[in-house]
Amino acid sequence: MNVAENDTVVHGMLQDEYERCLLALEALERKVDAFPKGALNVRVKQIGGRQYSYHYLVAREGSRVVNRHIPKVQLPALKKQLAERDRCRQEMRTYKKRIVYLEKLLRIPG
């Protein structure tokens, strides 16, 4: 971008925004790592004419897929955590796109 090359103020602002985005992305990655991994599923079983349902968390550990039962008491808190994790991941995608754009403007090898 010719303006950024010629105007040190604009170049400095773009550089500051780039560094701020990197820091925000790093903080979001740390926050996402603290949340539980996996997806919440519901399994329904019919036993003795009655229908039972229970929730479980499906996650990958290495090459294995692990199912972990979630008690009803823990379910609301877990749903909140998973929703927050998904919101953070969406925000991370936005920051990654912005970083790529700023790298192009500042001609930083990505």
Jmol script that loads the backbone (N, CA, C; Angstrom):
load data "model"
ATOM      1  N   MET A   1       0.852  -1.172   0.000  1.00  0.00           N
ATOM      2  CA  MET A   1       0.000   0.000   0.000  1.00  0.00           C
ATOM      3  C   MET A   1       0.898   1.237   0.000  1.00  0.00           C
ATOM      4  N   ASN A   2       0.750   2.075  -0.984  1.00  0.00           N
ATOM      5  CA  ASN A   2       1.611   3.232  -1.142  1.00  0.00           C
ATOM      6  C   ASN A   2       1.468   4.215   0.004  1.00  0.00           C
ATOM      7  N   VAL A   3       0.270   4.401   0.513  1.00  0.00           N
ATOM      8  CA  VAL A   3       0.050   5.356   1.595  1.00  0.00           C
ATOM      9  C   VAL A   3       0.801   4.914   2.840  1.00  0.00           C
ATOM     10  N   ALA A   4       0.739   3.617   3.154  1.00  0.00           N
ATOM     11  CA  ALA A   4       1.408   3.106   4.345  1.00  0.00           C
ATOM     12  C   ALA A   4       2.920   3.224   4.215  1.00  0.00           C
ATOM     13  N   GLU A   5       3.422   3.082   3.000  1.00  0.00           N
ATOM     14  CA  GLU A   5       4.860   3.194   2.813  1.00  0.00           C
ATOM     15  C   GLU A   5       5.323   4.636   2.983  1.00  0.00           C
ATOM     16  N   ASN A   6       4.529   5.587   2.508  1.00  0.00           N
ATOM     17  CA  ASN A   6       4.931   6.987   2.528  1.00  0.00           C
ATOM     18  C   ASN A   6       4.601   7.689   3.836  1.00  0.00           C
ATOM     19  N   ASP A   7       3.570   7.270   4.508  1.00  0.00           N
ATOM     20  CA  ASP A   7       3.119   7.944   5.728  1.00  0.00           C
ATOM     21  C   ASP A   7       3.479   7.085   6.936  1.00  0.00           C
ATOM     22  N   THR A   8       4.422   7.533   7.727  1.00  0.00           N
ATOM     23  CA  THR A   8       4.866   6.740   8.874  1.00  0.00           C
ATOM     24  C   THR A   8       3.803   6.651   9.958  1.00  0.00           C
ATOM     25  N   VAL A   9       2.926   7.639  10.040  1.00  0.00           N
ATOM     26  CA  VAL A   9       1.864   7.614  11.049  1.00  0.00           C
ATOM     27  C   VAL A   9       0.890   6.482  10.738  1.00  0.00           C
ATOM     28  N   VAL A  10       0.472   6.394   9.477  1.00  0.00           N
ATOM     29  CA  VAL A  10      -0.456   5.326   9.074  1.00  0.00           C
ATOM     30  C   VAL A  10       0.218   3.972   9.227  1.00  0.00           C
ATOM     31  N   HIS A  11       1.466   3.889   8.825  1.00  0.00           N
ATOM     32  CA  HIS A  11       2.208   2.633   8.956  1.00  0.00           C
ATOM     33  C   HIS A  11       2.312   2.226  10.431  1.00  0.00           C
ATOM     34  N   GLY A  12       2.575   3.192  11.297  1.00  0.00           N
ATOM     35  CA  GLY A  12       2.647   2.899  12.730  1.00  0.00           C
ATOM     36  C   GLY A  12       1.310   2.438  13.290  1.00  0.00           C
ATOM     37  N   MET A  13       0.222   3.048  12.835  1.00  0.00           N
ATOM     38  CA  MET A  13      -1.113   2.635  13.298  1.00  0.00           C
ATOM     39  C   MET A  13      -1.422   1.211  12.843  1.00  0.00           C
ATOM     40  N   LEU A  14      -1.072   0.898  11.599  1.00  0.00           N
ATOM     41  CA  LEU A  14      -1.302  -0.457  11.091  1.00  0.00           C
ATOM     42  C   LEU A  14      -0.449  -1.469  11.856  1.00  0.00           C
ATOM     43  N   GLN A  15       0.781  -1.103  12.159  1.00  0.00           N
ATOM     44  CA  GLN A  15       1.672  -1.985  12.915  1.00  0.00           C
ATOM     45  C   GLN A  15       1.118  -2.212  14.324  1.00  0.00           C
ATOM     46  N   ASP A  16       0.623  -1.152  14.964  1.00  0.00           N
ATOM     47  CA  ASP A  16       0.024  -1.286  16.301  1.00  0.00           C
ATOM     48  C   ASP A  16      -1.198  -2.193  16.263  1.00  0.00           C
ATOM     49  N   GLU A  17      -2.036  -2.027  15.252  1.00  0.00           N
ATOM     50  CA  GLU A  17      -3.234  -2.864  15.113  1.00  0.00           C
ATOM     51  C   GLU A  17      -2.835  -4.322  14.892  1.00  0.00           C
ATOM     52  N   TYR A  18      -1.806  -4.542  14.104  1.00  0.00           N
ATOM     53  CA  TYR A  18      -1.311  -5.901  13.845  1.00  0.00           C
ATOM     54  C   TYR A  18      -0.842  -6.551  15.151  1.00  0.00           C
ATOM     55  N   GLU A  19      -0.069  -5.841  15.934  1.00  0.00           N
ATOM     56  CA  GLU A  19       0.426  -6.376  17.205  1.00  0.00           C
ATOM     57  C   GLU A  19      -0.722  -6.607  18.187  1.00  0.00           C
ATOM     58  N   ARG A  20      -1.698  -5.701  18.199  1.00  0.00           N
ATOM     59  CA  ARG A  20      -2.852  -5.863  19.085  1.00  0.00           C
ATOM     60  C   ARG A  20      -3.649  -7.110  18.697  1.00  0.00           C
ATOM     61  N   CYS A  21      -3.811  -7.341  17.405  1.00  0.00           N
ATOM     62  CA  CYS A  21      -4.540  -8.521  16.928  1.00  0.00           C
ATOM     63  C   CYS A  21      -3.808  -9.808  17.313  1.00  0.00           C
ATOM     64  N   LEU A  22      -2.482  -9.801  17.203  1.00  0.00           N
ATOM     65  CA  LEU A  22      -1.704 -10.979  17.597  1.00  0.00           C
ATOM     66  C   LEU A  22      -1.876 -11.281  19.085  1.00  0.00           C
ATOM     67  N   LEU A  23      -1.837 -10.240  19.915  1.00  0.00           N
ATOM     68  CA  LEU A  23      -2.014 -10.431  21.357  1.00  0.00           C
ATOM     69  C   LEU A  23      -3.420 -10.926  21.690  1.00  0.00           C
ATOM     70  N   ALA A  24      -4.423 -10.363  21.018  1.00  0.00           N
ATOM     71  CA  ALA A  24      -5.803 -10.777  21.260  1.00  0.00           C
ATOM     72  C   ALA A  24      -6.007 -12.233  20.836  1.00  0.00           C
ATOM     73  N   LEU A  25      -5.417 -12.617  19.707  1.00  0.00           N
ATOM     74  CA  LEU A  25      -5.531 -13.993  19.233  1.00  0.00           C
ATOM     75  C   LEU A  25      -4.870 -14.962  20.201  1.00  0.00           C
ATOM     76  N   GLU A  26      -3.716 -14.584  20.716  1.00  0.00           N
ATOM     77  CA  GLU A  26      -3.018 -15.431  21.683  1.00  0.00           C
ATOM     78  C   GLU A  26      -3.838 -15.601  22.964  1.00  0.00           C
ATOM     79  N   ALA A  27      -4.450 -14.520  23.431  1.00  0.00           N
ATOM     80  CA  ALA A  27      -5.280 -14.585  24.641  1.00  0.00           C
ATOM     81  C   ALA A  27      -6.506 -15.465  24.410  1.00  0.00           C
ATOM     82  N   LEU A  28      -7.115 -15.347  23.232  1.00  0.00           N
ATOM     83  CA  LEU A  28      -8.279 -16.180  22.923  1.00  0.00           C
ATOM     84  C   LEU A  28      -7.898 -17.656  22.825  1.00  0.00           C
ATOM     85  N   GLU A  29      -6.730 -17.944  22.273  1.00  0.00           N
ATOM     86  CA  GLU A  29      -6.283 -19.339  22.190  1.00  0.00           C
ATOM     87  C   GLU A  29      -6.089 -19.940  23.578  1.00  0.00           C
ATOM     88  N   ARG A  30      -5.513 -19.153  24.485  1.00  0.00           N
ATOM     89  CA  ARG A  30      -5.349 -19.636  25.870  1.00  0.00           C
ATOM     90  C   ARG A  30      -6.709 -19.868  26.527  1.00  0.00           C
ATOM     91  N   LYS A  31      -7.649 -18.973  26.254  1.00  0.00           N
ATOM     92  CA  LYS A  31      -8.984 -19.090  26.846  1.00  0.00           C
ATOM     93  C   LYS A  31      -9.701 -20.327  26.312  1.00  0.00           C
ATOM     94  N   VAL A  32      -9.585 -20.585  25.009  1.00  0.00           N
ATOM     95  CA  VAL A  32     -10.243 -21.754  24.400  1.00  0.00           C
ATOM     96  C   VAL A  32      -9.628 -23.043  24.931  1.00  0.00           C
ATOM     97  N   ASP A  33      -8.319 -23.060  25.166  1.00  0.00           N
ATOM     98  CA  ASP A  33      -7.672 -24.257  25.692  1.00  0.00           C
ATOM     99  C   ASP A  33      -8.174 -24.622  27.091  1.00  0.00           C
ATOM    100  N   ALA A  34      -8.668 -23.630  27.844  1.00  0.00           N
ATOM    101  CA  ALA A  34      -9.159 -23.887  29.198  1.00  0.00           C
ATOM    102  C   ALA A  34     -10.552 -24.523  29.193  1.00  0.00           C
ATOM    103  N   PHE A  35     -11.282 -24.395  28.082  1.00  0.00           N
ATOM    104  CA  PHE A  35     -12.632 -24.952  28.001  1.00  0.00           C
ATOM    105  C   PHE A  35     -12.576 -26.443  27.677  1.00  0.00           C
ATOM    106  N   PRO A  36     -13.659 -27.175  28.015  1.00  0.00           N
ATOM    107  CA  PRO A  36     -13.687 -28.601  27.684  1.00  0.00           C
ATOM    108  C   PRO A  36     -13.698 -28.807  26.167  1.00  0.00           C
ATOM    109  N   LYS A  37     -13.081 -29.902  25.747  1.00  0.00           N
ATOM    110  CA  LYS A  37     -13.028 -30.222  24.330  1.00  0.00           C
ATOM    111  C   LYS A  37     -14.153 -31.198  23.992  1.00  0.00           C
ATOM    112  N   GLY A  38     -14.614 -31.146  22.745  1.00  0.00           N
ATOM    113  CA  GLY A  38     -15.604 -32.109  22.290  1.00  0.00           C
ATOM    114  C   GLY A  38     -16.953 -31.477  21.997  1.00  0.00           C
ATOM    115  N   ALA A  39     -17.887 -32.356  21.651  1.00  0.00           N
ATOM    116  CA  ALA A  39     -19.243 -31.935  21.315  1.00  0.00           C
ATOM    117  C   ALA A  39     -20.229 -32.655  22.223  1.00  0.00           C
ATOM    118  N   LEU A  40     -21.297 -31.967  22.547  1.00  0.00           N
ATOM    119  CA  LEU A  40     -22.317 -32.519  23.427  1.00  0.00           C
ATOM    120  C   LEU A  40     -23.363 -33.258  22.596  1.00  0.00           C
ATOM    121  N   ASN A  41     -23.616 -34.501  22.943  1.00  0.00           N
ATOM    122  CA  ASN A  41     -24.622 -35.312  22.245  1.00  0.00           C
ATOM    123  C   ASN A  41     -25.632 -35.856  23.247  1.00  0.00           C
ATOM    124  N   VAL A  42     -26.793 -36.255  22.709  1.00  0.00           N
ATOM    125  CA  VAL A  42     -27.845 -36.861  23.531  1.00  0.00           C
ATOM    126  C   VAL A  42     -28.097 -38.253  23.001  1.00  0.00           C
ATOM    127  N   ARG A  43     -28.162 -39.207  23.900  1.00  0.00           N
ATOM    128  CA  ARG A  43     -28.462 -40.580  23.517  1.00  0.00           C
ATOM    129  C   ARG A  43     -29.793 -40.952  24.150  1.00  0.00           C
ATOM    130  N   VAL A  44     -30.661 -41.564  23.360  1.00  0.00           N
ATOM    131  CA  VAL A  44     -31.985 -41.973  23.840  1.00  0.00           C
ATOM    132  C   VAL A  44     -32.051 -43.496  23.786  1.00  0.00           C
ATOM    133  N   LYS A  45     -32.470 -44.110  24.894  1.00  0.00           N
ATOM    134  CA  LYS A  45     -32.581 -45.574  24.965  1.00  0.00           C
ATOM    135  C   LYS A  45     -33.982 -45.952  25.431  1.00  0.00           C
ATOM    136  N   GLN A  46     -34.475 -47.049  24.908  1.00  0.00           N
ATOM    137  CA  GLN A  46     -35.762 -47.602  25.334  1.00  0.00           C
ATOM    138  C   GLN A  46     -35.494 -48.860  26.141  1.00  0.00           C
ATOM    139  N   ILE A  47     -35.897 -48.824  27.405  1.00  0.00           N
ATOM    140  CA  ILE A  47     -35.706 -49.973  28.286  1.00  0.00           C
ATOM    141  C   ILE A  47     -37.025 -50.244  28.996  1.00  0.00           C
ATOM    142  N   GLY A  48     -37.530 -51.420  28.801  1.00  0.00           N
ATOM    143  CA  GLY A  48     -38.762 -51.808  29.479  1.00  0.00           C
ATOM    144  C   GLY A  48     -39.945 -50.918  29.125  1.00  0.00           C
ATOM    145  N   GLY A  49     -40.026 -50.460  27.912  1.00  0.00           N
ATOM    146  CA  GLY A  49     -41.144 -49.630  27.482  1.00  0.00           C
ATOM    147  C   GLY A  49     -41.012 -48.162  27.850  1.00  0.00           C
ATOM    148  N   ARG A  50     -39.993 -47.815  28.592  1.00  0.00           N
ATOM    149  CA  ARG A  50     -39.773 -46.419  28.959  1.00  0.00           C
ATOM    150  C   ARG A  50     -38.597 -45.863  28.158  1.00  0.00           C
ATOM    151  N   GLN A  51     -38.655 -44.577  27.937  1.00  0.00           N
ATOM    152  CA  GLN A  51     -37.609 -43.925  27.158  1.00  0.00           C
ATOM    153  C   GLN A  51     -36.716 -43.102  28.080  1.00  0.00           C
ATOM    154  N   TYR A  52     -35.421 -43.342  28.020  1.00  0.00           N
ATOM    155  CA  TYR A  52     -34.452 -42.638  28.825  1.00  0.00           C
ATOM    156  C   TYR A  52     -33.497 -41.875  27.899  1.00  0.00           C
ATOM    157  N   SER A  53     -33.135 -40.684  28.319  1.00  0.00           N
ATOM    158  CA  SER A  53     -32.155 -39.919  27.540  1.00  0.00           C
ATOM    159  C   SER A  53     -31.046 -39.439  28.479  1.00  0.00           C
ATOM    160  N   TYR A  54     -29.856 -39.405  27.936  1.00  0.00           N
ATOM    161  CA  TYR A  54     -28.734 -38.883  28.714  1.00  0.00           C
ATOM    162  C   TYR A  54     -27.755 -38.184  27.778  1.00  0.00           C
ATOM    163  N   HIS A  55     -27.013 -37.252  28.361  1.00  0.00           N
ATOM    164  CA  HIS A  55     -26.068 -36.458  27.595  1.00  0.00           C
ATOM    165  C   HIS A  55     -24.657 -36.991  27.789  1.00  0.00           C
ATOM    166  N   TYR A  56     -23.862 -36.864  26.754  1.00  0.00           N
ATOM    167  CA  TYR A  56     -22.473 -37.253  26.851  1.00  0.00           C
ATOM    168  C   TYR A  56     -21.626 -36.348  25.958  1.00  0.00           C
ATOM    169  N   LEU A  57     -20.372 -36.229  26.331  1.00  0.00           N
ATOM    170  CA  LEU A  57     -19.425 -35.387  25.616  1.00  0.00           C
ATOM    171  C   LEU A  57     -18.527 -36.286  24.781  1.00  0.00           C
ATOM    172  N   VAL A  58     -18.463 -36.018  23.488  1.00  0.00           N
ATOM    173  CA  VAL A  58     -17.633 -36.790  22.574  1.00  0.00           C
ATOM    174  C   VAL A  58     -16.400 -35.966  22.251  1.00  0.00           C
ATOM    175  N   ALA A  59     -15.239 -36.543  22.512  1.00  0.00           N
ATOM    176  CA  ALA A  59     -13.986 -35.838  22.244  1.00  0.00           C
ATOM    177  C   ALA A  59     -12.950 -36.829  21.740  1.00  0.00           C
ATOM    178  N   ARG A  60     -12.004 -36.315  21.007  1.00  0.00           N
ATOM    179  CA  ARG A  60     -10.921 -37.151  20.490  1.00  0.00           C
ATOM    180  C   ARG A  60      -9.702 -36.994  21.390  1.00  0.00           C
ATOM    181  N   GLU A  61      -9.141 -38.127  21.802  1.00  0.00           N
ATOM    182  CA  GLU A  61      -7.902 -38.157  22.568  1.00  0.00           C
ATOM    183  C   GLU A  61      -6.912 -38.990  21.769  1.00  0.00           C
ATOM    184  N   GLY A  62      -6.023 -38.305  21.079  1.00  0.00           N
ATOM    185  CA  GLY A  62      -5.100 -39.015  20.187  1.00  0.00           C
ATOM    186  C   GLY A  62      -5.872 -39.568  19.010  1.00  0.00           C
ATOM    187  N   SER A  63      -5.796 -40.868  18.813  1.00  0.00           N
ATOM    188  CA  SER A  63      -6.523 -41.483  17.700  1.00  0.00           C
ATOM    189  C   SER A  63      -7.851 -42.084  18.157  1.00  0.00           C
ATOM    190  N   ARG A  64      -8.133 -42.016  19.448  1.00  0.00           N
ATOM    191  CA  ARG A  64      -9.358 -42.596  19.990  1.00  0.00           C
ATOM    192  C   ARG A  64     -10.452 -41.550  20.158  1.00  0.00           C
ATOM    193  N   VAL A  65     -11.703 -41.994  20.050  1.00  0.00           N
ATOM    194  CA  VAL A  65     -12.853 -41.147  20.341  1.00  0.00           C
ATOM    195  C   VAL A  65     -13.388 -41.581  21.699  1.00  0.00           C
ATOM    196  N   VAL A  66     -13.497 -40.622  22.612  1.00  0.00           N
ATOM    197  CA  VAL A  66     -13.897 -40.918  23.985  1.00  0.00           C
ATOM    198  C   VAL A  66     -15.262 -40.290  24.253  1.00  0.00           C
ATOM    199  N   ASN A  67     -16.191 -41.092  24.809  1.00  0.00           N
ATOM    200  CA  ASN A  67     -17.508 -40.615  25.222  1.00  0.00           C
ATOM    201  C   ASN A  67     -17.515 -40.511  26.741  1.00  0.00           C
ATOM    202  N   ARG A  68     -17.871 -39.335  27.248  1.00  0.00           N
ATOM    203  CA  ARG A  68     -17.892 -39.125  28.692  1.00  0.00           C
ATOM    204  C   ARG A  68     -19.292 -38.699  29.114  1.00  0.00           C
ATOM    205  N   HIS A  69     -19.901 -39.430  30.012  1.00  0.00           N
ATOM    206  CA  HIS A  69     -21.256 -39.151  30.490  1.00  0.00           C
ATOM    207  C   HIS A  69     -21.256 -37.825  31.268  1.00  0.00           C
ATOM    208  N   ILE A  70     -22.297 -37.011  31.033  1.00  0.00           N
ATOM    209  CA  ILE A  70     -22.448 -35.732  31.723  1.00  0.00           C
ATOM    210  C   ILE A  70     -23.697 -35.802  32.608  1.00  0.00           C
ATOM    211  N   PRO A  71     -23.543 -35.687  33.923  1.00  0.00           N
ATOM    212  CA  PRO A  71     -24.717 -35.683  34.804  1.00  0.00           C
ATOM    213  C   PRO A  71     -25.600 -34.462  34.545  1.00  0.00           C
ATOM    214  N   LYS A  72     -26.898 -34.612  34.826  1.00  0.00           N
ATOM    215  CA  LYS A  72     -27.838 -33.512  34.587  1.00  0.00           C
ATOM    216  C   LYS A  72     -27.480 -32.261  35.374  1.00  0.00           C
ATOM    217  N   VAL A  73     -26.879 -32.424  36.526  1.00  0.00           N
ATOM    218  CA  VAL A  73     -26.507 -31.292  37.362  1.00  0.00           C
ATOM    219  C   VAL A  73     -25.444 -30.427  36.674  1.00  0.00           C
ATOM    220  N   GLN A  74     -24.535 -31.056  35.959  1.00  0.00           N
ATOM    221  CA  GLN A  74     -23.436 -30.338  35.311  1.00  0.00           C
ATOM    222  C   GLN A  74     -23.804 -29.821  33.921  1.00  0.00           C
ATOM    223  N   LEU A  75     -24.936 -30.240  33.397  1.00  0.00           N
ATOM    224  CA  LEU A  75     -25.306 -29.927  32.019  1.00  0.00           C
ATOM    225  C   LEU A  75     -25.429 -28.429  31.723  1.00  0.00           C
ATOM    226  N   PRO A  76     -26.133 -27.616  32.535  1.00  0.00           N
ATOM    227  CA  PRO A  76     -26.234 -26.182  32.209  1.00  0.00           C
ATOM    228  C   PRO A  76     -24.874 -25.475  32.171  1.00  0.00           C
ATOM    229  N   ALA A  77     -24.001 -25.790  33.124  1.00  0.00           N
ATOM    230  CA  ALA A  77     -22.685 -25.153  33.153  1.00  0.00           C
ATOM    231  C   ALA A  77     -21.861 -25.564  31.939  1.00  0.00           C
ATOM    232  N   LEU A  78     -21.945 -26.826  31.555  1.00  0.00           N
ATOM    233  CA  LEU A  78     -21.195 -27.312  30.404  1.00  0.00           C
ATOM    234  C   LEU A  78     -21.692 -26.666  29.109  1.00  0.00           C
ATOM    235  N   LYS A  79     -23.003 -26.517  28.988  1.00  0.00           N
ATOM    236  CA  LYS A  79     -23.562 -25.868  27.796  1.00  0.00           C
ATOM    237  C   LYS A  79     -23.070 -24.429  27.686  1.00  0.00           C
ATOM    238  N   LYS A  80     -23.004 -23.736  28.826  1.00  0.00           N
ATOM    239  CA  LYS A  80     -22.493 -22.359  28.835  1.00  0.00           C
ATOM    240  C   LYS A  80     -21.034 -22.317  28.384  1.00  0.00           C
ATOM    241  N   GLN A  81     -20.243 -23.243  28.909  1.00  0.00           N
ATOM    242  CA  GLN A  81     -18.826 -23.286  28.560  1.00  0.00           C
ATOM    243  C   GLN A  81     -18.629 -23.583  27.073  1.00  0.00           C
ATOM    244  N   LEU A  82     -19.403 -24.510  26.533  1.00  0.00           N
ATOM    245  CA  LEU A  82     -19.273 -24.852  25.113  1.00  0.00           C
ATOM    246  C   LEU A  82     -19.719 -23.692  24.227  1.00  0.00           C
ATOM    247  N   ALA A  83     -20.761 -22.974  24.642  1.00  0.00           N
ATOM    248  CA  ALA A  83     -21.214 -21.811  23.874  1.00  0.00           C
ATOM    249  C   ALA A  83     -20.153 -20.710  23.896  1.00  0.00           C
ATOM    250  N   GLU A  84     -19.535 -20.494  25.053  1.00  0.00           N
ATOM    251  CA  GLU A  84     -18.473 -19.500  25.164  1.00  0.00           C
ATOM    252  C   GLU A  84     -17.271 -19.898  24.317  1.00  0.00           C
ATOM    253  N   ARG A  85     -16.938 -21.187  24.321  1.00  0.00           N
ATOM    254  CA  ARG A  85     -15.830 -21.678  23.498  1.00  0.00           C
ATOM    255  C   ARG A  85     -16.097 -21.438  22.017  1.00  0.00           C
ATOM    256  N   ASP A  86     -17.328 -21.709  21.576  1.00  0.00           N
ATOM    257  CA  ASP A  86     -17.675 -21.493  20.172  1.00  0.00           C
ATOM    258  C   ASP A  86     -17.643 -20.008  19.814  1.00  0.00           C
ATOM    259  N   ARG A  87     -18.060 -19.151  20.730  1.00  0.00           N
ATOM    260  CA  ARG A  87     -18.012 -17.710  20.491  1.00  0.00           C
ATOM    261  C   ARG A  87     -16.558 -17.251  20.361  1.00  0.00           C
ATOM    262  N   CYS A  88     -15.699 -17.770  21.223  1.00  0.00           N
ATOM    263  CA  CYS A  88     -14.275 -17.415  21.154  1.00  0.00           C
ATOM    264  C   CYS A  88     -13.649 -17.908  19.851  1.00  0.00           C
ATOM    265  N   ARG A  89     -14.010 -19.093  19.419  1.00  0.00           N
ATOM    266  CA  ARG A  89     -13.479 -19.616  18.153  1.00  0.00           C
ATOM    267  C   ARG A  89     -13.911 -18.747  16.974  1.00  0.00           C
ATOM    268  N   GLN A  90     -15.156 -18.275  17.004  1.00  0.00           N
ATOM    269  CA  GLN A  90     -15.633 -17.394  15.947  1.00  0.00           C
ATOM    270  C   GLN A  90     -14.841 -16.085  15.951  1.00  0.00           C
ATOM    271  N   GLU A  91     -14.583 -15.565  17.129  1.00  0.00           N
ATOM    272  CA  GLU A  91     -13.802 -14.338  17.254  1.00  0.00           C
ATOM    273  C   GLU A  91     -12.364 -14.564  16.779  1.00  0.00           C
ATOM    274  N   MET A  92     -11.821 -15.757  17.044  1.00  0.00           N
ATOM    275  CA  MET A  92     -10.479 -16.086  16.583  1.00  0.00           C
ATOM    276  C   MET A  92     -10.405 -16.085  15.056  1.00  0.00           C
ATOM    277  N   ARG A  93     -11.439 -16.607  14.408  1.00  0.00           N
ATOM    278  CA  ARG A  93     -11.470 -16.599  12.935  1.00  0.00           C
ATOM    279  C   ARG A  93     -11.418 -15.173  12.409  1.00  0.00           C
ATOM    280  N   THR A  94     -12.154 -14.276  13.060  1.00  0.00           N
ATOM    281  CA  THR A  94     -12.167 -12.878  12.641  1.00  0.00           C
ATOM    282  C   THR A  94     -10.777 -12.263  12.789  1.00  0.00           C
ATOM    283  N   TYR A  95     -10.125 -12.518  13.924  1.00  0.00           N
ATOM    284  CA  TYR A  95      -8.780 -11.973  14.141  1.00  0.00           C
ATOM    285  C   TYR A  95      -7.778 -12.548  13.142  1.00  0.00           C
ATOM    286  N   LYS A  96      -7.898 -13.835  12.824  1.00  0.00           N
ATOM    287  CA  LYS A  96      -6.978 -14.440  11.855  1.00  0.00           C
ATOM    288  C   LYS A  96      -7.120 -13.790  10.480  1.00  0.00           C
ATOM    289  N   LYS A  97      -8.351 -13.521  10.064  1.00  0.00           N
ATOM    290  CA  LYS A  97      -8.567 -12.849   8.781  1.00  0.00           C
ATOM    291  C   LYS A  97      -7.979 -11.448   8.805  1.00  0.00           C
ATOM    292  N   ARG A  98      -8.164 -10.743   9.908  1.00  0.00           N
ATOM    293  CA  ARG A  98      -7.635  -9.390  10.034  1.00  0.00           C
ATOM    294  C   ARG A  98      -6.108  -9.404  10.013  1.00  0.00           C
ATOM    295  N   ILE A  99      -5.503 -10.393  10.665  1.00  0.00           N
ATOM    296  CA  ILE A  99      -4.044 -10.499  10.686  1.00  0.00           C
ATOM    297  C   ILE A  99      -3.506 -10.741   9.280  1.00  0.00           C
ATOM    298  N   VAL A 100      -4.151 -11.621   8.530  1.00  0.00           N
ATOM    299  CA  VAL A 100      -3.721 -11.884   7.153  1.00  0.00           C
ATOM    300  C   VAL A 100      -3.812 -10.604   6.328  1.00  0.00           C
ATOM    301  N   TYR A 101      -4.885  -9.855   6.486  1.00  0.00           N
ATOM    302  CA  TYR A 101      -5.060  -8.605   5.750  1.00  0.00           C
ATOM    303  C   TYR A 101      -3.965  -7.595   6.111  1.00  0.00           C
ATOM    304  N   LEU A 102      -3.690  -7.457   7.411  1.00  0.00           N
ATOM    305  CA  LEU A 102      -2.670  -6.511   7.853  1.00  0.00           C
ATOM    306  C   LEU A 102      -1.271  -6.944   7.396  1.00  0.00           C
ATOM    307  N   GLU A 103      -1.021  -8.258   7.363  1.00  0.00           N
ATOM    308  CA  GLU A 103       0.266  -8.743   6.867  1.00  0.00           C
ATOM    309  C   GLU A 103       0.462  -8.359   5.398  1.00  0.00           C
ATOM    310  N   LYS A 104      -0.616  -8.413   4.634  1.00  0.00           N
ATOM    311  CA  LYS A 104      -0.526  -7.997   3.224  1.00  0.00           C
ATOM    312  C   LYS A 104      -0.249  -6.496   3.129  1.00  0.00           C
ATOM    313  N   LEU A 105      -0.942  -5.712   3.936  1.00  0.00           N
ATOM    314  CA  LEU A 105      -0.724  -4.263   3.903  1.00  0.00           C
ATOM    315  C   LEU A 105       0.683  -3.876   4.324  1.00  0.00           C
ATOM    316  N   LEU A 106       1.168  -4.535   5.364  1.00  0.00           N
ATOM    317  CA  LEU A 106       2.478  -4.200   5.894  1.00  0.00           C
ATOM    318  C   LEU A 106       3.615  -4.975   5.218  1.00  0.00           C
ATOM    319  N   ARG A 107       3.235  -5.854   4.295  1.00  0.00           N
ATOM    320  CA  ARG A 107       4.197  -6.691   3.567  1.00  0.00           C
ATOM    321  C   ARG A 107       5.062  -7.520   4.509  1.00  0.00           C
ATOM    322  N   ILE A 108       4.379  -8.142   5.462  1.00  0.00           N
ATOM    323  CA  ILE A 108       5.034  -9.037   6.413  1.00  0.00           C
ATOM    324  C   ILE A 108       4.863 -10.451   5.870  1.00  0.00           C
ATOM    325  N   PRO A 109       5.955 -11.204   5.730  1.00  0.00           N
ATOM    326  CA  PRO A 109       5.799 -12.577   5.228  1.00  0.00           C
ATOM    327  C   PRO A 109       4.997 -13.404   6.231  1.00  0.00           C
ATOM    328  N   GLY A 110       3.921 -14.050   5.763  1.00  0.00           N
ATOM    329  CA  GLY A 110       3.037 -14.809   6.652  1.00  0.00           C
ATOM    330  C   GLY A 110       3.350 -16.189   6.649  1.00  0.00           C
TER     331      GLY A 110
END
end "model"
wireframe off; spacefill off
backbone 0.3
color backbone group
